[in-house]
Amino acid sequence: MDDLLSDNEVSALLSELDMGDMSGDAGAGAAASGGMSDESSHSKVVSAPEVGTTVDDKGRKIKKYDFNRPNRFSKDHMKTLEMLHEIFSRGFTASIAAYLRTVADIKVVSVVQLPFREYTMSLPRPDCLFTFKMEPLEGSMLLEINPELVLTLVDRILGGPGKAPPASRELTLIEQSIIEKIINRGLENLQEAWLKVGHFQPKITGYETTAQFVQVVAPSEIAVAIEFEVKVNDVTGKMSMCIPYVVLEPIIGDLSAEKWFTVGKKESTAETVESLTKVLKETTVPFVARVGQTQITVRDMLKLSVGDVVRLNSSPNNEIEVLIEGLVKLMGRPGVSSKKKAMQITRIMSIEP
């Protein structure tokens, strides 16, 4: 049903228009006169312009275009890149958790396209910047990690609690070597995530602490910036990746979501199975040998002291249960191996369907 616009609605509509391109007074007068001239006829519904557009005096929608920030990546490309790096973030999360033996979480925060100059100007100083290539693609990409997060990871690797440092600073050569091992693991996860697009060989080509010294492309070149949120224990930091358009231009047609999903449906390749198997094999699980158990009253528990003996429900000659993730999966006998307590597996319990 067509309805006449009220005065408030007309005012709200005009306030959204760019007053430099369209006269608000003229538009309001036209709307008012058009609405009152012929009440018996059907009124014309005026729709609000889309975001980033204006309307001229003839009612034509005009969309602004910023030549300083041309859109080289389509919405389809951006969505595909977001999905690819969500896969990467899940793989990198598993790698960091297994390597540091702690709780970790990485997730994609945003995917935007912008001039390379704007990306580098937004980075802190000092910073932790790795340049890398994705052969056979030409050109370099950037992987940036917040220095505080890097120092937290290094502290954890060296046996510390993994706490954030009081102040940000540049990395020493030893710390650079340590964190490079984690970055190489991340590049392996990136390679696995991009398998649906192509086979690439990522490798680190350089390290910098100041973004202005990293000029992998011209400052005005458009690049896509993927920002991640990384959480390790109770420390949260930012990580980002910058991929210039000129690097992805040879394969830009393969970043179509339709083609990506088609490839995903057709291929259940050995590479996918191998990558998943690799992540699973590096995942840690709790392994508990339960010597025995019993039940006592709260009264008896309160009377326990050093030297008391609690009788269990198992015999020294009996097999004991081995639990994995709280489930009995194995049976074994306790012993000693190389002067350390050990467990000899005697049986593998049947797995229920």
C-alpha positions, -999 to 999 in steps of 0.1 A, spaced: 0 0 0 13 35 -9 14 60 20 21 97 20 53 107 38 49 128 69 68 160 75 91 141 100 98 114 75 107 139 47 130 157 71 147 125 81 151 115 44 166 149 34 190 148 64 206 116 50 213 131 16 246 149 7 237 186 8 265 193 -16 250 173 -43 213 179 -37 195 210 -24 176 200 7 152 230 4 143 221 -32 138 185 -24 115 193 5 95 217 -15 91 192 -43 80 165 -19 55 188 -2 40 202 -34 38 168 -50 21 154 -19 -6 182 -17 -13 188 -54 -35 158 -60 -47 139 -30 -70 117 -51 -42 102 -71 -17 76 -59 11 92 -40 47 84 -49 68 66 -23 102 80 -18 128 54 -8 159 63 12 192 61 -7 216 33 -1 247 39 21 274 58 2 249 71 -25 232 104 -31 202 114 -52 202 142 -78 174 166 -86 160 141 -112 158 113 -86 188 94 -100 210 76 -75 246 85 -77 272 63 -59 305 80 -49 338 65 -59 370 72 -42 399 70 -68 424 69 -39 408 36 -26 396 17 -56 379 -16 -49 401 -43 -65 386 -72 -45 349 -80 -50 326 -90 -22 328 -126 -34 366 -124 -32 365 -109 3 341 -136 15 363 -164 1 394 -149 17 376 -147 50 366 -184 48 401 -195 39 416 -177 68 390 -190 92 403 -224 83 439 -211 88 430 -197 122 416 -231 134 447 -249 122 471 -224 138 451 -226 170 457 -264 172 494 -260 163 500 -233 190 481 -253 216 501 -284 209 534 -267 207 530 -246 239 509 -272 257 484 -246 268 450 -232 259 450 -210 228 423 -195 206 427 -176 173 398 -161 153 393 -138 124 381 -103 134 379 -84 101 388 -86 64 391 -53 47 408 -39 15 428 -7 18 459 10 4 491 -5 16 502 29 30 472 29 54 479 -6 66 515 2 75 506 35 91 482 17 114 508 -6 129 526 1 162 563 8 167 582 -13 174 565 -42 158 571 -78 148 568 -81 110 576 -111 89 577 -110 51 570 -142 33 563 -156 -1 538 -180 -14 556 -196 -43 549 -199 -72 531 -165 -67 552 -134 -73 556 -108 -47 557 -108 -9 531 -108 19 532 -96 55 525 -113 88 524 -90 118 522 -100 154 519 -76 184 552 -76 202 536 -81 236 519 -112 223 552 -124 209 571 -119 242 543 -138 259 547 -168 236 585 -167 240 582 -166 278 559 -197 277 583 -216 254 612 -209 277 594 -223 307 578 -192 321 541 -187 330 534 -169 297 526 -135 311 525 -103 292 556 -81 296 553 -47 314 563 -28 282 567 -35 245 602 -38 231 622 -51 202 630 -88 201 665 -101 206 681 -124 180 674 -154 202 638 -144 206 635 -139 168 648 -174 163 623 -188 188 593 -171 174 603 -180 138 596 -216 147 560 -207 156 556 -186 124 568 -216 103 541 -237 119 516 -211 111 528 -210 74 522 -248 73 487 -242 84 483 -214 58 495 -238 31 469 -264 42 441 -238 43 449 -226 7 449 -262 -8 414 -256 -22 428 -227 -42 462 -241 -52 494 -257 -41 517 -230 -26 550 -232 -7 551 -204 19 585 -194 33 598 -166 54 620 -140 35 626 -113 61 620 -97 95 615 -60 104 605 -40 134 593 -9 116 564 -11 91 576 20 72 608 1 62 587 -27 47 578 -18 11 567 -50 -6 545 -30 -30 539 7 -38 522 26 -10 491 33 -31 486 -3 -41 455 -20 -28 459 -49 -4 436 -70 17 443 -69 55 430 -98 76 430 -91 114 431 -119 140 425 -120 177 449 -143 194 444 -155 230 469 -176 249 461 -183 285 448 -150 298 468 -128 274 450 -115 243 468 -98 214 464 -89 177 478 -105 146 473 -94 111 482 -105 75 485 -82 45 482 -96 10 487 -71 -19 463 -74 -48 492 -78 -73 502 -110 -55 467 -126 -58 460 -112 -93 471 -143 -112 447 -165 -92 419 -139 -85 395 -160 -106 400 -190 -82 388 -169 -53 352 -173 -64 330 -187 -36 310 -207 -61 342 -223 -75 356 -228 -41 325 -247 -28 324 -268 -60 360 -278 -55 353 -286 -19 324 -309 -28 343 -328 -55 376 -332 -37 380 -353 -6 417 -356 -13 445 -373 5 460 -339 13 429 -330 33 430 -363 52 467 -360 58 464 -324 72 436 -334 95 456 -365 106 486 -344 113 467 -320 135 451 -348 154 484 -366 160 498 -335 176 468 -330 199 475 -339 235 451 -360 256 453 -368 293 466 -404 300 457 -416 335 465 -450 351 440 -456 379 456 -479 405 423 -484 423 395 -468 441 374 -471 472 347 -453 492 351 -439 527 328 -418 549 334 -381 555 341 -389 592 370 -413 581 383 -388 556 385 -360 582 406 -384 604 432 -392 577 467 -382 585 502 -389 572 511 -425 574 476 -439 573 469 -467 548 438 -467 527 428 -501 512 417 -500 476 395 -524 457 424 -538 435 451 -564 441 488 -558 434 488 -586 408 456 -574 390 455 -553 359 447 -516 364 426 -494 342 441 -468 319 418 -438 311 420 -415 281 398 -384 283 381 -401 313 372 -433 294 387 -467 301 406 -476 269 434 -498 280 445 -522 307 480 -526 320 504 -534 348 525 -508 367 563 -511 368 596 -492 365 615 -484 333 648 -465 334 643 -456 370 609 -440 362 574 -452 369 559 -468 338 529 -487 326 529 -519 305 499 -522 283 484 -557 285 450 -552 268 432 -528 245 396 -525 255 370 -530 227 354 -498 214 316 -498 215 299 -488 182 
